[in-house]
Amino acid sequence: MKNHKASAAEHSVTLHTPLLRGARRLRIALVGLPGAGKTTLFEAVASTAPQTGQLTNTHRIYRTCTVQIGLDEASVVDLPSLTSLHPLQNDDLGTLKYLLWGNERPPVTAHEPGAAPAPFEPPDLIVQVVDATNLQSQLELTLELSQLGRPVVLALNHMDAMRRKGLHINLLALSSQLGMPVVPISALMGQGIAELFRTAVATARQATCPLPQVPSRHIASSLEALSSALQQPGIDAAFRMPHQLLLMLYAAGHGYIERELKEHFGPLMPSLQALRAASGLGLPRPLAEEIHADRHHRAATIFEAAQRPGPLESGHGWRFWLDAFMLHRQWGLLASLAVFAGVLFVVFEVSGWIDSQTTQRLIEATSQWQPQSTPGVVARAIADGFIGLIGIVVPYMLPLLLLLIALEEIGLMHRIAFVVDRGFHKIGLHGGVAVPFLLGLGCNVPAISAVARSTTGRERLIASVLITFVPCSARSAIILAVAGKYLGVLGVIGIYALTLVLIAVMGWLLSHRQSEVGPGQVQEIPAYTLPDWRAMLRETWARSSDVLTIVTPLLVGGSVVLALLGHFGADGAINTVLTPLTSWWLGLPLVLGLPLLFGVLRKELSLLMIFQALGTQDINSVLGTAQILTLLVFITFYVPCISTFAIMHKTLGRAQAWFSVLLSVAVALVLSGLVRVVMGLTA
């Protein structure tokens, strides 16, 4: 178990300035051979709506998005797969042009029609994703990338598969040989990704380029004359690439380099070609083949120096098998559903029992108190407000908060967030909001407060609005009490299914309404650990304190206002004013107007007032099946409660809070109206 000092250290952050944000935003290019896992890595950190396009004058697709890395940001580009820097096809050439120049047109491209060599700025750093199980062949591309004159970080993917084969990589030795950081990752399982991007940011800050990877001595000596001939100010200025790279590409017969030299330095070509031909004399193979063989040999030498044999892994510990289940694309969803079921158990069983021992007893104790004087009515309303507050905090908020914080401390919630991230992308969100959504099953108030702490901008708005449609414990109590009794199991399942469909559709619509896309997130996959109970209690207080400071005054004040309306005989007037809603639109008795209005305080209170207004708890004796279903749908989706509005007013502002209120009312009206029409047609 972590001690207090360790816990405090984990929350300290070293601030490096200047921050890499805005105009200083880091640009990272993901490069790799086919099958290395480059695209899987990009999808693990991508924003909800990455941009796609084609590299200039090619058919090769790239994807790009902004990614949040601690306090820094990076524009990450998922480039087309690349096998070598010596392609002859124009489409492959587009990737090399981007890595060299980006959107900065060098003189050698001045005669080319169309746009700049690439549609965006050149990278500050290259992350090469390699398949660790096939490392030797992929190191040849690493040696080529090291000649670009840009910082490179090597991401060793599939390390677990390599160890299963009985092979191990000495990371320090490999890093020393290449002169670049080497980070082991599992892109598919999200492991090591956070460390990879932290290393990338640190490497970019230091502007550390790889060690010069010069060819073997016999090739270097044979190329001395050609190297001198190419070291002319005009050639360097025209190509704007490292001299060693230009030399090796021309010596190996790179078609693009040869064409541009002919285009811009035609008079020099006879001597350059003669020097290249002379460089190949005395070599055991043609010059281009010898350069490739030398690069292959150096890659093999580096690999042999870094790899070391080890025992075949015949077994794994429980952490490995738990991660294999939790982080699997399909099985991980089942694990997430299991956690969801556990949360539901807490809401309906544990929290329900606590509610019966606290809130319900308070309600029973005050049920005989029916004051007739105005001061007495106000006092009773204040008591009802505090009872409602206790009913939110004690049975539902605190147990759920403790459970979810414990799951975060253990490390399970981070894994669930990683697994569901792709699904949440469909509604414009990241998997990190999975915790607030689960918290919303107990109460929407702490869920929205949690969203406000973990998100910003577009994502905060979308997540907060969608959480208002998550059936909290109060709405679930009504669904189970009414639908379960009068509509059966299919009725309960139908309402929850409608809720899921509505959240998905509303998320899709809101994500398209908000054009600004937030950055992608690098999700940490921490080691499993036991929770620190003192830290959990502190975090629980931090996440629930908003309820006491913001929700309490509005909850008590709203209770007083509505009680005074009833005390002075305004209930009849209110029912009359709400006639267009209750009678005309919903097809319900007029007396249900005031109970629906009281639902903005607490939904269970609305249900109790419905029983009182109808004069019976067997509402099917007064209402038909269509009316019961219409009433349930409206109660489920219209304004959750005044507490939810209060927390949204604080976190989103007045305009967005009222937008959420109007949206929920509109959705409730439309869906309940449709239910009434459909039920009428099928009757």
C-alpha positions as CSV (number, residue, x, y, z in Angstrom):
1,M,0.0,0.0,0.0
2,K,1.3,3.4,-0.8
3,N,2.3,5.7,2.1
4,H,1.3,9.3,2.4
5,K,4.6,10.7,1.2
6,A,4.5,8.5,-1.9
7,S,0.9,9.5,-2.6
8,A,1.8,13.2,-2.3
9,A,4.8,12.8,-4.6
10,E,2.6,11.2,-7.3
11,H,0.5,14.3,-7.5
12,S,3.5,16.7,-7.9
13,V,4.1,17.9,-11.4
14,T,7.4,19.3,-12.7
15,L,6.7,22.3,-14.9
16,H,8.9,22.7,-17.9
17,T,8.8,26.1,-19.7
18,P,8.0,27.3,-22.1
19,L,5.0,25.1,-22.5
20,L,4.6,23.5,-25.9
21,R,1.2,24.8,-26.7
22,G,-0.4,27.0,-29.3
23,A,2.2,28.3,-31.7
24,R,4.9,26.3,-29.9
25,R,2.9,23.1,-30.2
26,L,5.1,20.1,-30.8
27,R,4.8,18.3,-34.2
28,I,5.3,14.5,-34.0
29,A,5.3,12.2,-37.1
30,L,4.5,8.5,-36.6
31,V,6.5,6.3,-39.0
32,G,6.7,2.6,-39.3
33,L,6.6,-0.5,-41.5
34,P,3.3,-2.2,-42.3
35,G,2.0,-4.1,-39.3
36,A,4.3,-2.4,-36.8
37,G,1.3,-1.0,-34.9
38,K,1.7,2.7,-35.9
39,T,-2.0,3.2,-36.6
40,T,-3.0,1.4,-33.4
41,L,-0.8,3.8,-31.5
42,F,-2.4,6.8,-33.2
43,E,-6.0,5.5,-32.5
44,A,-5.0,5.1,-28.8
45,V,-4.3,8.8,-28.4
46,A,-6.4,10.4,-31.2
47,S,-9.0,13.0,-30.7
48,T,-12.7,12.2,-31.3
49,A,-12.5,13.6,-34.9
50,P,-9.0,13.3,-36.4
51,Q,-8.5,15.1,-39.7
52,T,-7.6,13.0,-42.8
53,G,-6.2,13.9,-46.2
54,Q,-3.8,13.0,-48.9
55,L,-0.1,13.9,-49.0
56,T,0.6,16.3,-51.8
57,N,0.4,14.8,-55.3
58,T,-0.1,11.3,-53.9
59,H,-2.9,8.9,-53.1
60,R,-1.5,8.1,-49.7
61,I,-3.8,8.9,-46.7
62,Y,-2.6,10.6,-43.6
63,R,-4.4,11.4,-40.3
64,T,-3.6,14.1,-37.9
65,C,-5.0,15.5,-34.6
66,T,-3.9,17.4,-31.5
67,V,-3.0,15.4,-28.5
68,Q,-2.7,16.5,-24.9
69,I,0.5,15.4,-23.2
70,G,0.4,16.6,-19.6
71,L,0.5,20.4,-19.9
72,D,1.9,20.3,-23.4
73,E,0.2,19.6,-26.7
74,A,1.4,17.9,-29.9
75,S,0.1,17.7,-33.4
76,V,0.5,14.0,-34.1
77,V,0.5,12.8,-37.8
78,D,-0.1,9.1,-38.7
79,L,1.8,8.8,-41.9
80,P,1.4,6.1,-44.5
81,S,3.5,3.0,-43.9
82,L,7.1,3.3,-45.0
83,T,9.6,0.6,-45.7
84,S,12.6,2.6,-46.7
85,L,13.7,6.1,-47.7
86,H,14.8,4.7,-51.1
87,P,11.4,4.4,-52.9
88,L,11.0,4.8,-56.6
89,Q,7.2,5.3,-56.5
90,N,5.9,8.9,-56.3
91,D,3.3,7.9,-53.6
92,D,6.1,6.7,-51.3
93,L,8.1,9.8,-52.1
94,G,5.4,12.0,-50.5
95,T,6.2,10.7,-47.0
96,L,9.9,11.4,-47.5
97,K,9.1,15.0,-48.7
98,Y,7.0,15.6,-45.6
99,L,9.7,14.4,-43.3
100,L,12.3,16.6,-45.0
101,W,10.4,19.8,-45.7
102,G,6.8,19.7,-44.7
103,N,5.0,22.7,-46.2
104,E,8.3,24.6,-46.6
105,R,9.0,24.5,-50.4
106,P,12.8,24.1,-51.0
107,P,14.3,25.4,-54.3
108,V,14.4,21.9,-55.8
109,T,10.6,21.8,-55.8
110,A,10.0,25.3,-57.2
111,H,9.3,23.9,-60.7
112,E,6.8,21.4,-59.4
113,P,3.1,22.4,-60.0
114,G,0.6,22.5,-57.2
115,A,1.0,23.0,-53.5
116,A,4.0,22.7,-51.1
117,P,5.5,19.2,-50.6
118,A,3.1,18.5,-47.7
119,P,0.0,20.2,-46.4
120,F,1.4,21.0,-43.0
121,E,4.6,21.9,-41.2
122,P,7.5,19.5,-40.9
123,P,7.8,17.4,-37.8
124,D,9.9,18.4,-34.8
125,L,10.3,14.8,-33.8
126,I,9.8,11.4,-35.4
127,V,8.4,8.4,-33.5
128,Q,9.2,5.2,-35.3
129,V,7.0,2.3,-34.3
130,V,8.7,-1.0,-34.7
131,D,7.5,-4.6,-34.2
132,A,9.8,-6.0,-31.6
133,T,9.3,-9.5,-32.9
134,N,10.8,-8.5,-36.2
135,L,13.3,-5.9,-34.9
136,Q,16.3,-6.6,-37.0
137,S,14.7,-5.9,-40.4
138,Q,13.0,-2.7,-39.1
139,L,16.3,-1.3,-37.7
140,E,17.3,-0.6,-41.4
141,L,14.6,2.0,-41.6
142,T,15.8,3.4,-38.2
143,L,19.3,3.9,-39.6
144,E,17.8,5.8,-42.5
145,L,15.6,7.9,-40.3
146,S,18.6,8.9,-38.2
147,Q,20.1,10.7,-41.2
148,L,17.2,13.1,-41.5
149,G,18.6,15.5,-38.9
150,R,15.6,15.3,-36.6
151,P,15.1,13.8,-33.1
152,V,13.8,10.2,-33.2
153,V,12.2,8.1,-30.5
154,L,12.0,4.3,-31.1
155,A,8.8,2.7,-29.9
156,L,9.3,-1.0,-29.4
157,N,5.8,-2.5,-29.9
158,H,4.7,-6.1,-29.2
159,M,7.4,-6.6,-26.5
160,D,5.2,-9.1,-24.7
161,A,5.1,-11.3,-27.8
162,M,8.8,-11.1,-28.1
163,R,9.4,-12.3,-24.5
164,R,7.0,-15.2,-25.1
165,K,9.4,-16.3,-27.9
166,G,12.2,-16.3,-25.4
167,L,13.9,-13.2,-26.8
168,H,14.7,-10.1,-24.7
169,I,16.0,-6.6,-25.7
170,N,18.5,-4.7,-23.7
171,L,16.9,-1.3,-24.0
172,L,19.9,0.6,-22.7
173,A,22.2,-1.1,-25.1
174,L,19.9,-0.5,-28.1
175,S,19.4,3.1,-27.1
176,S,23.2,3.6,-26.8
177,Q,23.9,2.0,-30.2
178,L,21.3,4.2,-32.0
179,G,21.8,7.3,-29.9
180,M,18.0,7.7,-29.5
181,P,15.5,6.9,-26.7
182,V,13.9,3.5,-26.8
183,V,10.6,2.9,-25.1
184,P,8.8,-0.5,-24.9
185,I,5.0,-0.3,-25.5
186,S,2.0,-2.4,-26.2
187,A,-0.1,-0.1,-28.4
188,L,-3.1,-2.5,-28.5
189,M,-3.2,-2.7,-24.7
190,G,-2.3,1.0,-24.0
191,Q,0.8,0.1,-22.0
192,G,3.8,2.3,-22.2
193,I,2.1,4.9,-24.4
194,A,2.1,7.6,-21.7
195,E,5.9,7.1,-21.1
196,L,6.5,7.1,-24.9
197,F,4.9,10.6,-25.3
198,R,6.6,11.9,-22.2
199,T,9.9,10.8,-23.6
200,A,9.0,12.4,-27.0
201,V,8.3,15.7,-25.4
202,A,11.6,15.6,-23.3
203,T,13.6,14.6,-26.4
204,A,12.1,17.4,-28.4
205,R,12.9,19.9,-25.7
206,Q,16.5,18.8,-25.7
207,A,16.6,18.7,-29.5
208,T,18.7,15.6,-29.3
209,C,19.3,14.0,-32.7
210,P,20.4,10.4,-33.2
211,L,24.1,9.4,-33.4
212,P,25.4,9.8,-37.0
213,Q,25.1,6.5,-38.7
214,V,27.9,6.6,-41.1
215,P,28.5,3.7,-43.5
216,S,31.3,1.2,-43.1
217,R,34.8,2.4,-43.6
218,H,35.3,0.9,-47.1
219,I,32.1,2.5,-48.4
220,A,32.9,5.9,-46.7
221,S,36.4,6.0,-48.3
222,S,35.1,5.1,-51.7
223,L,32.5,7.9,-51.5
224,E,34.9,10.7,-50.4
225,A,35.3,12.2,-53.9
226,L,31.6,12.1,-54.6
227,S,30.9,13.6,-51.2
228,S,33.2,16.5,-51.9
229,A,31.6,17.1,-55.2
230,L,28.2,17.3,-53.7
231,Q,29.3,19.7,-50.9
232,Q,28.6,22.8,-52.9
233,P,26.6,25.7,-51.4
234,G,24.2,25.7,-54.3
235,I,23.3,22.0,-53.9
236,D,23.0,22.3,-50.1
237,A,20.7,25.3,-50.4
238,A,18.6,23.7,-53.2
239,F,17.9,20.4,-51.4
240,R,17.9,21.6,-47.8
241,M,18.7,18.2,-46.4
242,P,21.5,16.7,-44.4
243,H,24.6,16.2,-46.6
244,Q,25.1,12.6,-45.5
245,L,21.5,11.7,-46.5
246,L,21.8,13.4,-49.9
247,L,25.1,11.6,-50.5
248,M,23.7,8.2,-49.6
249,L,20.5,8.6,-51.6
250,Y,22.3,9.7,-54.7
251,A,25.0,7.1,-54.3
252,A,22.2,4.4,-54.1
253,G,20.6,5.7,-57.2
254,H,17.5,7.4,-55.7
255,G,15.4,8.4,-58.7
256,Y,14.0,11.6,-57.3
257,I,17.4,13.0,-56.2
258,E,18.8,12.1,-59.6
259,R,16.0,13.8,-61.5
260,E,16.3,17.0,-59.4
261,L,20.1,17.2,-59.8
262,K,19.6,16.9,-63.6
263,E,16.9,19.6,-63.5
264,H,18.8,22.1,-61.4
265,F,22.5,21.2,-61.9
266,G,22.6,19.6,-65.3
267,P,26.2,20.7,-66.1
268,L,27.4,18.9,-63.0
269,M,25.8,15.6,-63.8
270,P,28.5,14.0,-66.0
271,S,31.1,14.5,-63.3
272,L,28.8,13.4,-60.6
273,Q,27.8,10.3,-62.5
274,A,31.5,9.5,-63.2
275,L,32.4,9.9,-59.6
276,R,29.5,7.6,-58.6
277,A,30.7,5.0,-61.0
278,A,34.2,5.3,-59.8
279,S,33.0,4.9,-56.2
280,G,31.7,1.5,-57.0
281,L,35.0,0.2,-58.4
282,G,36.7,-2.3,-56.2
283,L,33.6,-3.1,-54.2
284,P,32.4,-6.7,-54.1
285,R,28.9,-5.6,-55.4
286,P,27.4,-2.7,-57.3
287,L,27.4,0.4,-55.2
288,A,23.7,0.5,-54.6
289,E,23.7,-3.1,-53.5
290,E,26.7,-2.6,-51.3
291,I,25.1,0.3,-49.5
292,H,22.0,-1.7,-48.9
293,A,24.0,-4.7,-47.7
294,D,26.1,-2.5,-45.4
295,R,22.9,-1.1,-43.9
296,H,21.5,-4.6,-43.4
297,H,24.8,-5.7,-41.8
298,R,24.8,-2.7,-39.4
299,A,21.2,-3.3,-38.4
300,A,22.0,-7.0,-37.7
301,T,25.1,-6.0,-35.7
302,I,23.0,-3.5,-33.6
303,F,20.3,-6.1,-33.1
304,E,22.8,-8.8,-32.0
305,A,24.4,-6.4,-29.5
306,A,21.0,-5.5,-28.0
307,Q,19.2,-8.8,-27.9
308,R,19.9,-11.4,-25.3
309,P,18.4,-14.9,-25.1
310,G,16.2,-15.7,-22.2
311,P,13.9,-18.4,-21.0
312,L,10.6,-19.0,-22.7
313,E,7.8,-17.6,-20.6
314,S,5.8,-20.6,-19.7
315,G,3.6,-18.8,-17.3
316,H,2.4,-15.4,-16.2
317,G,1.3,-13.8,-13.0
318,W,-2.2,-12.7,-12.3
319,R,-1.5,-9.1,-13.4
320,F,-0.7,-10.3,-16.9
321,W,-3.8,-12.3,-17.2
322,L,-6.0,-9.6,-15.7
323,D,-4.6,-7.1,-18.2
324,A,-5.0,-9.6,-21.0
325,F,-8.7,-9.6,-20.1
326,M,-9.3,-6.0,-19.1
327,L,-7.4,-4.5,-22.1
328,H,-8.6,-6.8,-24.8
329,R,-10.8,-5.1,-27.4
330,Q,-13.7,-7.5,-27.1
331,W,-13.2,-9.1,-23.6
332,G,-12.4,-5.7,-22.2
333,L,-15.9,-4.6,-23.1
334,L,-17.3,-7.5,-21.1
335,A,-15.0,-6.5,-18.2
336,S,-16.4,-3.0,-18.4
337,L,-20.0,-4.4,-18.4
338,A,-19.1,-6.4,-15.3
339,V,-18.0,-3.2,-13.5
340,F,-21.2,-1.5,-14.8
341,A,-23.2,-4.3,-13.3
342,G,-21.3,-3.9,-10.0
343,V,-22.2,-0.2,-10.0
344,L,-25.8,-1.0,-10.6
345,F,-25.7,-3.5,-7.7
346,V,-24.4,-0.7,-5.4
347,V,-27.1,1.7,-6.7
348,F,-30.1,-0.7,-6.3
349,E,-29.0,-2.9,-3.4
350,V,-26.4,-1.2,-1.2
351,S,-27.6,2.4,-1.8
352,G,-31.2,1.3,-1.7
353,W,-30.7,-0.3,1.7
354,I,-28.9,2.8,3.0
355,D,-31.7,4.9,1.7
356,S,-34.3,2.9,3.5
357,Q,-32.3,3.2,6.8
358,T,-31.8,7.0,6.4
359,T,-33.9,9.0,4.1
360,Q,-37.0,6.9,4.2
361,R,-37.0,6.9,8.0
362,L,-36.7,10.7,8.0
363,I,-39.6,10.9,5.6
364,E,-41.7,8.6,7.8
365,A,-40.7,10.6,10.9
366,T,-41.9,13.8,9.4
367,S,-44.9,12.4,7.5
368,Q,-47.3,13.4,10.4
369,W,-46.0,16.9,10.5
370,Q,-48.5,18.8,8.3
371,P,-48.4,22.4,9.5
372,Q,-51.1,24.9,8.4
373,S,-49.4,28.2,9.3
374,T,-47.1,29.9,6.9
375,P,-44.0,29.7,9.3
376,G,-44.8,26.0,9.8
377,V,-45.1,25.4,6.1
378,V,-41.7,27.2,5.5
379,A,-40.1,25.1,8.3
380,R,-41.5,21.9,6.8
381,A,-40.2,22.9,3.4
382,I,-36.8,23.6,4.7
383,A,-36.8,20.2,6.4
384,D,-37.9,18.5,3.2
385,G,-35.1,20.3,1.4
386,F,-32.5,18.9,3.8
387,I,-34.1,15.5,3.7
388,G,-33.8,15.6,-0.1
389,L,-30.1,16.6,0.3
390,I,-29.5,13.7,2.6
391,G,-31.3,11.4,0.2
392,I,-28.8,12.5,-2.6
393,V,-25.6,12.5,-0.6
394,V,-25.8,9.6,2.0
395,P,-27.2,6.6,0.1
396,Y,-26.2,7.4,-3.5
397,M,-23.4,9.9,-3.8
398,L,-21.0,8.8,-1.1
399,P,-21.1,5.0,-1.7
400,L,-20.7,5.4,-5.4
401,L,-17.9,8.0,-5.1
402,L,-16.0,5.7,-2.7
403,L,-16.5,2.7,-5.0
404,L,-15.4,4.5,-8.2
405,I,-12.4,6.2,-6.5
406,A,-11.3,2.8,-5.1
407,L,-11.5,1.4,-8.7
408,E,-9.4,4.3,-9.9
409,E,-6.9,3.8,-7.1
410,I,-6.7,0.1,-8.0
411,G,-6.2,0.9,-11.6
412,L,-9.3,-0.7,-13.1
413,M,-11.0,2.5,-14.2
414,H,-8.0,3.6,-16.3
415,R,-8.2,0.3,-18.2
416,I,-12.0,0.6,-18.7
417,A,-11.4,4.2,-20.0
418,F,-8.9,2.9,-22.5
419,V,-11.2,0.0,-23.7
420,V,-14.3,2.2,-24.2
421,D,-12.4,5.1,-25.7
422,R,-13.2,4.2,-29.3
423,G,-16.9,3.8,-28.5
424,F,-17.1,7.2,-26.8
425,H,-15.4,8.7,-29.8
426,K,-18.6,8.1,-31.7
427,I,-20.4,10.6,-29.5
428,G,-17.6,13.1,-29.5
429,L,-16.1,12.1,-26.1
430,H,-13.1,10.2,-24.7
431,G,-13.1,7.1,-22.6
432,G,-12.0,9.1,-19.6
433,V,-15.6,10.2,-19.0
434,A,-16.7,6.7,-18.4
435,V,-16.2,7.2,-14.6
436,P,-18.6,10.3,-14.5
437,F,-21.2,8.4,-16.6
438,L,-21.1,5.5,-14.0
439,L,-21.3,8.0,-11.2
440,G,-24.4,9.5,-12.9
441,L,-26.3,6.3,-12.2
442,G,-26.3,7.3,-8.6
443,C,-26.6,11.1,-9.0
444,N,-26.1,13.4,-11.9
445,V,-24.7,16.2,-9.7
446,P,-21.3,14.7,-8.7
447,A,-21.1,13.2,-12.2
448,I,-21.2,16.6,-13.9
449,S,-18.9,18.0,-11.3
450,A,-16.4,15.2,-12.1
451,V,-16.7,16.0,-15.8
452,A,-15.9,19.7,-15.1
453,R,-12.6,18.6,-13.4
454,S,-11.5,16.3,-16.1
455,T,-12.6,17.9,-19.4
456,T,-12.7,21.3,-21.1
457,G,-14.6,23.1,-23.9
458,R,-16.5,21.0,-26.3
459,E,-16.1,17.7,-24.5
460,R,-17.2,19.2,-21.1
461,L,-20.4,20.5,-22.7
462,I,-21.3,17.3,-24.5
463,A,-20.5,15.0,-21.5
464,S,-22.4,17.3,-19.1
465,V,-25.5,17.4,-21.3
466,L,-25.5,13.7,-22.0
467,I,-25.1,12.9,-18.2
468,T,-28.4,14.7,-17.6
469,F,-30.1,11.8,-19.6
470,V,-28.4,9.1,-17.5
471,P,-31.0,7.5,-15.3
472,C,-30.0,8.5,-11.8
473,S,-31.1,6.6,-8.7
474,A,-34.2,8.8,-8.4
475,R,-35.4,8.2,-11.9
476,S,-34.4,4.5,-11.7
477,A,-36.5,4.2,-8.6
478,I,-39.6,5.5,-10.5
479,I,-38.8,3.3,-13.6
480,L,-38.5,0.2,-11.4
481,A,-41.5,1.1,-9.2
482,V,-43.9,2.0,-11.9
483,A,-42.7,0.2,-15.1
484,G,-41.8,-2.9,-13.1
485,K,-45.2,-3.1,-11.5
486,Y,-47.5,-2.1,-14.4
487,L,-45.5,-2.7,-17.6
488,G,-43.4,-5.7,-16.6
489,V,-39.7,-6.6,-17.4
490,L,-40.0,-5.6,-21.0
491,G,-41.3,-2.2,-20.1
492,V,-38.2,-1.6,-17.8
493,I,-35.8,-2.9,-20.4
494,G,-37.5,-0.8,-23.1
495,I,-37.1,2.5,-21.2
496,Y,-33.4,1.8,-20.4
497,A,-32.8,0.8,-24.0
498,L,-34.5,4.1,-25.1
499,T,-32.2,6.0,-22.8
500,L,-29.1,4.4,-24.3
501,V,-30.3,5.1,-27.9
502,L,-31.1,8.7,-26.9
503,I,-27.6,9.3,-25.4
504,A,-25.9,7.9,-28.5
505,V,-28.1,10.0,-30.9
506,M,-27.8,13.1,-28.8
507,G,-24.0,12.7,-28.5
508,W,-23.7,12.3,-32.2
509,L,-25.8,15.4,-32.8
510,L,-24.0,17.5,-30.2
511,S,-20.6,16.5,-31.5
512,H,-21.6,17.7,-35.0
513,R,-23.1,20.9,-33.5
514,Q,-19.9,21.8,-31.8
515,S,-17.4,22.2,-34.6
516,E,-14.4,22.7,-32.3
517,V,-12.7,19.3,-31.6
518,G,-10.8,18.9,-28.4
519,P,-7.3,17.3,-28.3
520,G,-6.7,13.6,-28.0
521,Q,-5.6,12.2,-24.7
522,V,-2.6,10.0,-23.8
523,Q,-4.2,7.6,-21.2
524,E,-2.0,6.3,-18.5
525,I,-2.3,2.5,-17.7
526,P,-0.9,2.4,-14.1
527,A,0.2,-0.6,-12.2
528,Y,-2.3,-2.4,-10.0
529,T,-2.1,-1.2,-6.4
530,L,-4.1,-1.2,-3.2
531,P,-6.1,1.9,-2.4
532,D,-5.0,4.4,0.1
533,W,-8.1,5.0,2.3
534,R,-7.1,8.4,3.6
535,A,-6.4,9.6,0.1
536,M,-9.8,8.2,-1.0
537,L,-11.6,10.1,1.8
538,R,-9.9,13.3,0.8
539,E,-10.8,12.8,-2.8
540,T,-14.4,11.9,-1.9
541,W,-14.7,15.2,0.0
542,A,-13.2,17.1,-2.9
543,R,-15.7,15.7,-5.4
544,S,-18.7,16.1,-3.2
545,S,-18.1,19.5,-1.6
546,D,-19.9,21.2,-4.5
547,V,-23.2,19.7,-3.4
548,L,-23.0,21.3,0.0
549,T,-21.9,24.7,-1.3
550,I,-24.0,25.0,-4.5
551,V,-26.9,22.6,-4.4
552,T,-28.1,23.0,-0.8
553,P,-29.3,26.6,-1.1
554,L,-31.2,25.9,-4.3
555,L,-32.7,22.7,-3.1
556,V,-33.9,24.2,0.1
557,G,-35.0,27.4,-1.5
558,G,-36.9,25.6,-4.3
559,S,-38.6,23.5,-1.7
560,V,-39.8,26.6,0.1
561,V,-41.1,28.3,-3.0
562,L,-43.1,25.3,-4.2
563,A,-44.5,24.7,-0.7
564,L,-45.6,28.3,-0.4
565,L,-47.3,28.0,-3.8
566,G,-49.3,25.1,-2.5
567,H,-50.0,26.7,0.8
568,F,-51.6,29.8,-0.8
569,G,-53.8,27.7,-3.0
570,A,-51.8,28.2,-6.2
571,D,-51.8,24.5,-7.0
572,G,-55.1,24.8,-8.9
573,A,-53.8,27.7,-10.9
574,I,-50.6,25.8,-11.6
575,N,-52.5,22.8,-12.8
576,T,-54.6,25.1,-15.1
577,V,-51.5,26.8,-16.5
578,L,-49.9,23.4,-17.2
579,T,-53.0,22.1,-19.0
580,P,-51.4,22.3,-22.5
581,L,-48.7,20.0,-21.2
582,T,-50.6,17.5,-19.0
583,S,-53.9,17.2,-20.8
584,W,-53.4,18.3,-24.3
585,W,-49.9,16.9,-25.1
586,L,-49.5,14.0,-22.6
587,G,-53.1,13.1,-22.4
588,L,-52.9,12.9,-18.5
589,P,-55.3,14.2,-15.8
590,L,-55.0,17.9,-15.0
591,V,-54.2,17.1,-11.3
592,L,-50.8,15.8,-12.4
593,G,-49.5,19.3,-13.3
594,L,-48.2,20.2,-9.9
595,P,-46.6,16.8,-9.2
596,L,-44.7,17.0,-12.5
597,L,-43.5,20.5,-11.5
598,F,-42.3,19.2,-8.1
599,G,-40.1,16.7,-10.0
600,V,-37.5,19.5,-10.4
601,L,-36.7,19.0,-6.7
602,R,-36.6,15.3,-6.6
603,K,-38.2,12.7,-8.8
604,E,-39.4,10.4,-6.0
605,L,-41.2,13.4,-4.5
606,S,-43.0,13.8,-7.8
607,L,-44.0,10.1,-7.7
608,L,-45.4,10.5,-4.2
609,M,-47.4,13.5,-5.2
610,I,-48.8,11.6,-8.2
611,F,-50.2,9.0,-5.9
612,Q,-51.7,11.7,-3.7
613,A,-53.1,13.6,-6.6
614,L,-54.7,10.5,-8.1
615,G,-55.9,9.4,-4.6
616,T,-54.5,5.9,-5.0
617,Q,-51.2,4.0,-5.3
618,D,-52.7,1.6,-7.8
619,I,-52.4,4.1,-10.6
620,N,-53.5,1.6,-13.2
621,S,-57.0,2.0,-11.9
622,V,-56.9,5.6,-13.0
623,L,-54.4,5.6,-15.9
624,G,-54.3,3.3,-18.9
625,T,-51.1,1.5,-20.1
626,A,-50.5,4.2,-22.7
627,Q,-50.8,6.9,-20.1
628,I,-48.5,5.2,-17.7
629,L,-45.8,4.7,-20.3
630,T,-46.2,8.3,-21.6
631,L,-45.9,9.6,-18.0
632,L,-42.8,7.5,-17.3
633,V,-41.0,8.6,-20.5
634,F,-41.7,12.3,-19.7
635,I,-40.5,12.0,-16.1
636,T,-37.4,10.1,-17.2
637,F,-36.2,12.6,-19.6
638,Y,-37.3,16.1,-18.5
639,V,-35.1,18.3,-16.3
640,P,-33.4,15.9,-13.8
641,C,-33.6,18.2,-10.8
642,I,-32.8,21.7,-9.7
643,S,-29.5,20.4,-8.2
644,T,-28.3,19.3,-11.6
645,F,-29.2,22.7,-13.0
646,A,-27.2,24.4,-10.2
647,I,-24.0,22.4,-10.9
648,M,-24.3,23.0,-14.6
649,H,-24.8,26.7,-14.1
650,K,-21.5,26.7,-12.2
651,T,-19.5,24.5,-14.6
652,L,-20.9,25.5,-18.0
653,G,-22.4,29.0,-17.4
654,R,-25.9,30.3,-17.5
655,A,-26.4,30.0,-21.3
656,Q,-25.3,26.4,-21.6
657,A,-27.2,25.4,-18.4
658,W,-30.5,26.8,-19.8
659,F,-29.7,25.1,-23.1
660,S,-29.5,21.8,-21.3
661,V,-32.8,22.4,-19.5
662,L,-34.6,23.4,-22.7
663,L,-33.0,20.4,-24.6
664,S,-34.2,17.9,-21.9
665,V,-37.7,19.4,-21.9
666,A,-37.9,19.3,-25.7
667,V,-36.6,15.7,-25.8
668,A,-39.1,14.6,-23.1
669,L,-42.0,16.3,-24.9
670,V,-41.1,14.8,-28.3
671,L,-40.5,11.2,-27.0
672,S,-43.5,11.2,-24.7
673,G,-45.7,12.6,-27.6
674,L,-44.4,9.9,-29.9
675,V,-45.1,7.2,-27.3
676,R,-48.7,8.5,-26.9
677,V,-49.2,8.5,-30.7
678,V,-47.7,5.0,-31.2
679,M,-49.6,3.5,-28.3
680,G,-52.8,5.1,-29.6
681,L,-52.2,3.6,-33.0
682,T,-51.5,0.1,-31.6
683,A,-54.4,0.1,-29.2
